[in-house]
């Protein structure tokens, strides 16, 4: 069978099963079993493929996923995240567009730890948008920053999605997590600059309102009590990996332990909060592990059928410049993001894009960071980005899709500027090398 027919059969069967409503991981597993039977020769080949898939689940690099998820769940269910959010709110005082800055700073912290852009958007959209609209904020100041936090959440460590991508692509997990630090800070600065510019161009869009003054001593107490301990956990996790004191798995374990100790110190670690946190982390972890299982077997089938090598030979045969190939892959990710969620896109594209990127001479950690940003931008790209519809579902009645599109576009532009900077200055991602 020609490589393009093999590729069409494998990917087409997965798309059809997902269109019929089958869960992503189960659709991949069913298609992989059928593919192994066709391309590798019967029942014995299926057993061998499943054995290889279970072997992929025993990687040490997968351990950070449940631990990072547990960190996020504990921050949320114990109320530690809310304490940090409220403290930032009080510290900013009468700054124009204060709640927009609070949304970016506090929302990024929550989204980074939760590992779910959709969950973060739903939570912040239901909590912050009505409050901001009540205070006279226009949509670009209320909806835009919430949609923008995902771009930060996906690259600033600890990011469970970055760990999953590194595992699927078989690259260094720690290197990818550390690579996101400087670009994340640059993107945060772009967001802050955008909000500052918007408040100058449209002062009435984020009106200043009276607040009781917070004495300097009380501000210092808020920082030391409600900001430093929570932010300190994330900083320690990054520094432990950066200076080689711990592997990503060990750093994640210390991070989860740190949140538990904070919960005990603040007397908010109840049995109910612990139970909900473990249950939530376990649910997402099982899904992630099924996805890793499906991806490992899918990669083997692409290689065995000749689809991956055939596609790479075909793509490189156009004799295009590597940057044009990068642009084409970036565009494919944006288009897929209009119809599929991020993990499904990763499952389909990682086995194809990473061998192609390697053949083009790209640094794979740098390319993974570009891919993470493309996945997040695709989530907010009009007209069909999934986060846009999540926001529509939780926004106050009367919010139109056109309003949401308009609010999202400036923050998409910031992410695209970051991508351009990474292409022009790869050292932003590879600074720790």
C-alpha positions in Angstrom: 0.0 0.0 0.0 1.3 3.5 -0.9 2.2 5.7 2.0 -0.5 8.2 1.3 -3.2 5.6 1.4 -1.9 4.2 4.7 -1.8 7.7 6.1 -5.3 8.4 4.9 -6.6 5.1 6.3 -5.0 5.7 9.8 -6.0 9.3 10.2 -9.3 9.0 8.5 -10.5 6.1 10.7 -9.6 8.2 13.8 -11.5 11.3 12.5 -14.5 9.2 11.7 -14.6 7.5 15.1 -14.3 10.9 16.9 -17.0 12.4 14.7 -19.3 9.5 15.8 -18.7 10.7 19.4 -16.1 8.2 20.6 -13.7 9.5 23.2 -10.3 10.6 21.7 -8.2 8.0 23.5 -10.6 5.1 22.7 -10.8 6.3 19.0 -7.0 6.2 18.8 -6.8 2.8 20.5 -9.5 1.3 18.1 -7.8 2.7 15.0 -4.4 1.4 16.2 -5.7 -2.1 16.7 -7.3 -2.1 13.3 -4.1 -0.6 11.8 -1.9 -3.2 13.5 -4.1 -6.0 12.1 -3.9 -4.6 8.6 -0.3 -3.4 8.4 1.5 -5.7 10.8 -0.2 -9.0 10.3 -3.0 -10.3 12.5 -3.5 -11.0 16.2 0.1 -11.5 17.2 0.9 -8.0 15.9 -1.9 -6.5 17.9 -0.5 -8.1 21.1 3.0 -6.8 20.3 1.7 -3.3 19.7 -0.2 -3.3 23.0 2.9 -4.5 24.8 4.9 -1.6 23.3 2.1 0.8 24.3 2.3 -0.3 28.0 6.0 0.1 27.9 5.5 3.8 26.9 3.5 4.3 30.2 6.4 3.2 32.3 8.6 6.3 31.5 9.9 8.2 34.4 9.2 11.4 32.4 5.4 10.9 32.9 5.5 11.4 36.7 5.3 15.2 36.6 1.9 15.1 35.0 -0.2 13.8 38.0 2.0 15.8 40.4 1.6 19.1 38.6 -2.1 18.4 38.2 -2.4 17.7 42.0 -0.6 21.0 42.7 -3.2 22.9 40.7 -6.2 21.0 42.2 -4.9 21.7 45.7 -4.4 25.4 45.0 -8.0 25.6 43.8 -9.9 23.5 46.3 -8.0 24.7 49.4 -8.6 28.3 48.5 -4.9 29.2 48.3 -5.3 30.4 44.7 -8.2 32.6 45.7 -6.1 34.2 48.5 -3.4 35.1 46.0 -6.0 36.4 43.5 -7.6 38.6 46.1 -4.3 39.9 47.4 -3.2 41.0 43.9 -6.5 42.7 43.5 -6.0 44.8 46.7 -2.4 45.5 46.0 -3.0 47.2 42.7 -5.4 49.8 44.2 -6.6 52.5 41.9 -4.5 51.5 38.8 -6.5 52.1 35.6 -7.7 48.7 34.3 -6.8 47.2 37.6 -9.1 44.1 37.2 -7.6 43.4 33.8 -4.2 43.2 35.3 -5.6 41.1 38.1 -7.1 38.7 35.6 -3.8 38.3 33.7 -1.7 37.9 36.8 -4.0 35.8 38.9 -5.6 33.9 36.0 -2.2 32.9 34.7 -1.2 31.5 38.0 -4.4 29.4 38.2 -4.3 28.3 34.5 -0.6 27.3 34.8 -1.2 25.1 37.7 -4.5 23.7 36.5 -3.1 22.7 33.1 -6.5 23.3 31.5 -7.1 26.4 29.4 -10.7 25.5 28.9 -11.3 25.1 32.7 -9.5 28.3 33.5 -11.5 30.2 30.9 -14.8 28.8 32.2 -13.9 29.7 35.8 -12.6 33.2 35.2 -15.3 34.0 32.6 -18.0 33.1 35.1 -16.4 34.9 38.0 -14.6 38.0 36.6 -16.6 39.1 33.5 -19.9 39.9 35.3 -18.0 41.7 38.0 -16.0 43.7 35.5 -19.0 44.6 33.4 -20.8 45.7 36.5 -18.0 48.2 37.1 -18.2 49.5 33.6 -15.4 47.6 31.9 -15.8 47.1 28.2 -15.3 43.6 26.6 -11.8 44.2 25.5 -10.8 44.8 29.1 -12.8 41.9 30.6 -13.0 39.1 28.0 -9.6 39.7 26.2 -7.3 39.2 29.2 -9.1 35.9 30.2 -8.6 34.5 26.7 -5.0 35.7 26.8 -4.0 33.9 30.0 -4.0 30.6 28.1 -0.9 31.6 26.1 1.0 32.2 29.3 -0.3 29.1 31.1 0.8 26.8 28.4 4.5 27.8 28.4 5.3 29.0 31.9 6.3 26.0 34.1 4.9 24.0 35.7 2.8 23.2 32.6 1.3 19.7 32.5 0.6 20.1 28.8 4.3 20.9 28.1 5.2 17.7 30.0 2.8 15.7 27.9 4.1 17.2 24.6 7.7 16.5 25.6 6.8 12.9 26.5 5.0 12.3 23.2 7.8 13.9 21.2 10.4 12.0 23.3 12.4 15.2 24.1 13.9 16.4 27.4 10.9 17.4 29.7 13.1 19.6 31.9 14.6 21.4 28.9 11.1 22.3 27.5 9.8 23.5 30.9 12.8 25.7 31.4 12.7 27.0 27.8 9.3 28.5 28.5 10.4 30.8 31.3 11.9 33.7 29.4 9.3 33.6 26.6 6.5 33.5 29.2 7.9 36.6 30.9 8.1 38.3 27.5 4.5 37.4 26.7 3.4 38.7 30.2 5.1 42.0 29.5 3.4 42.2 26.1 0.0 41.6 27.7 0.7 44.2 30.4 1.8 46.7 27.8 -1.3 46.0 25.7 -3.6 46.7 28.6 -1.7 49.8 29.5 -2.0 51.1 25.9 -5.7 50.2 25.8 -6.4 52.2 29.0 -4.6 55.2 27.6 -6.4 55.0 24.3 -9.8 54.3 25.9 -9.8 55.5 29.5 -13.6 55.1 29.8 -13.3 51.4 28.8 -11.9 50.6 32.3 -13.1 53.3 34.6 -11.3 53.9 37.9 -13.6 53.6 41.0 -13.1 54.4 44.6 -11.5 51.9 46.9 -10.6 52.0 50.6 -6.9 52.8 50.9 -4.6 49.9 51.9 -1.9 51.1 54.4 1.7 50.2 53.5 2.0 47.8 56.4 -1.1 45.9 55.3 0.3 45.7 51.7 3.5 44.2 53.0 1.4 41.7 55.0 -0.6 40.8 51.9 2.6 40.2 49.9 4.3 38.1 52.6 1.2 36.2 53.6 -0.8 35.6 50.4 1.5 36.1 47.4 5.1 35.1 48.3 4.2 31.6 49.7 2.0 30.6 46.7 4.3 32.1 44.0 7.3 30.8 45.9 6.2 27.2 45.3 6.2 27.8 41.5 9.5 29.6 41.6 11.2 26.8 43.7 10.0 24.2 41.2 11.6 26.1 38.3 14.8 26.8 40.2 15.2 23.2 41.2 15.1 22.1 37.6 17.1 25.0 36.3 20.1 24.5 38.7 20.0 20.7 38.4 19.0 20.1 42.1 16.2 17.8 40.9 14.7 16.2 37.8 11.3 17.4 36.6 9.6 14.5 38.4 11.4 15.2 41.7 10.7 19.0 41.4 7.0 18.2 40.8 6.9 16.0 43.9 8.5 18.8 46.0 6.0 21.3 44.5 3.0 19.1 45.4 4.4 18.6 48.9 4.9 22.4 49.2 1.3 23.1 48.4 0.2 20.5 51.0 2.4 22.1 53.6 0.9 25.5 52.7 -2.6 24.1 53.1 -1.7 22.8 56.6 0.0 26.1 57.5 -3.1 28.2 56.5 -5.5 25.6 58.0 -7.4 25.1 54.8 -6.3 21.5 53.9 -9.6 19.8 54.7 -10.4 16.2 54.0 -13.0 17.3 51.4 -10.4 19.5 49.6 -7.9 16.7 49.6 -10.4 14.2 48.3 -11.6 16.5 45.5 -8.0 17.4 44.5 -6.8 13.8 44.3 -10.0 12.8 42.4 -9.6 15.6 39.9 -5.9 15.0 39.3 -6.5 11.2 38.9 -9.3 11.8 36.4 -7.1 14.0 34.1 -4.0 11.8 34.6 -5.9 8.7 33.5 -7.0 10.5 30.3 -3.4 11.7 29.7 -2.0 8.2 30.2 -4.5 6.7 27.7 -3.5 9.4 25.3 0.2 8.6 25.7 -0.6 4.9 25.1 -2.5 5.7 21.9 0.2 8.1 20.7 3.0 5.5 21.2 1.2 2.9 19.2 0.1 5.4 16.5 3.7 6.5 16.0 4.8 2.8 15.5 2.0 2.2 12.9 3.0 5.4 11.0 6.6 4.2 10.9 5.8 0.5 10.1 3.3 1.4 7.3 5.8 3.9 5.7 3.4 6.8 6.1 5.7 9.0 8.2 8.8 8.5 6.0 6.7 9.0 2.9 5.2 12.2 4.2 8.6 13.6 5.2 10.1 12.8 1.8 7.1 14.4 0.1 7.2 17.5 2.3 10.9 18.0 1.9 10.7 17.3 -1.8 9.2 20.8 -2.4 12.6 22.3 -1.7 11.0 25.1 0.4 13.1 27.1 2.9 12.8 25.6 6.4 11.0 28.8 7.7 8.3 28.3 5.0 7.8 24.7 6.2 7.6 26.0 9.8 4.9 28.5 8.7 3.0 25.7 6.9 3.1 23.5 10.0 2.0 26.5 12.2 -0.9 27.1 9.9 -2.0 23.5 10.0 -2.0 23.7 13.8 -4.1 26.8 13.7 -6.6 25.2 11.4 -6.9 22.0 13.4 -7.4 24.1 16.6 -10.6 25.5 15.2 -12.2 22.0 15.3 -10.3 19.9 17.8 -8.9 20.2 21.3 -5.2 20.5 22.0 -4.4 16.9 23.0 -6.1 15.4 20.0 -4.1 17.8 17.8 -0.9 16.7 19.5 -1.8 13.0 19.0 -2.3 13.6 15.2 0.6 15.9 14.5 3.5 15.0 16.9 4.4 11.7 15.1 4.5 13.6 11.8 5.8 17.1 12.7 8.7 16.3 15.0 10.5 13.9 12.5 9.9 16.6 9.8 11.3 19.3 12.1 14.3 17.2 12.9 14.9 16.6 9.2 14.8 20.4 8.6 17.5 21.0 11.3 15.2 22.6 13.9 16.1 22.4 17.6 13.3 20.1 18.9 12.9 21.9 22.2 12.6 25.3 20.4 10.1 23.7 17.9 8.1 22.2 20.8 7.7 25.7 22.3 6.5 27.1 19.0 4.0 24.2 18.7 2.7 24.9 22.2 2.1 28.5 21.3 0.4 27.5 18.0 -1.9 25.2 19.9 -2.9 27.9 22.3 -3.4 30.6 19.6 -5.6 28.1 17.7 -7.9 27.9 20.7 -8.7 31.6 20.4 -8.6 32.0 16.6 -11.9 33.2 15.1 -14.3 32.0 13.9 -14.2 28.5 15.5 -11.6 28.6 18.3 -12.9 26.4 21.1 -12.2 28.9 23.9 -14.3 31.5 22.1 -17.3 29.3 22.5 -16.4 28.4 26.1 -16.4 32.2 26.8 -19.7 32.6 25.0 -21.2 30.0 27.2 -20.2 31.6 30.5 -20.3 35.3 29.5 -23.3 37.5 30.6 -26.4 37.3 28.4 -26.2 39.6 25.4 -22.5 39.0 24.8 -22.1 38.4 21.0 -19.5 36.3 19.3 -18.4 39.4 17.4 -17.6 41.1 20.8 -15.6 38.1 21.9 -13.7 37.9 18.6 -12.8 41.6 18.8 -11.6 41.2 22.4 -9.4 38.2 21.6 -7.6 39.6 18.5 -5.2 42.0 20.3 -4.0 39.2 22.6 -3.6 36.8 19.7 -1.4 39.5 18.1 0.8 39.5 21.3 1.2 35.7 21.0 2.1 36.0 17.3 4.7 38.7 18.1 6.2 36.3 20.6 6.3 33.5 17.9 8.1 36.0 15.6 10.6 36.9 18.3 11.3 33.2 19.0 11.9 32.6 15.3 14.2 35.7 15.1 15.9 35.0 18.4 15.9 31.3 19.2 18.1 32.1 22.3 14.9 33.3 24.1 13.9 29.6 24.3 17.4 28.1 24.5 18.9 30.5 27.0 19.6 27.7 29.5 21.7 25.6 27.1 
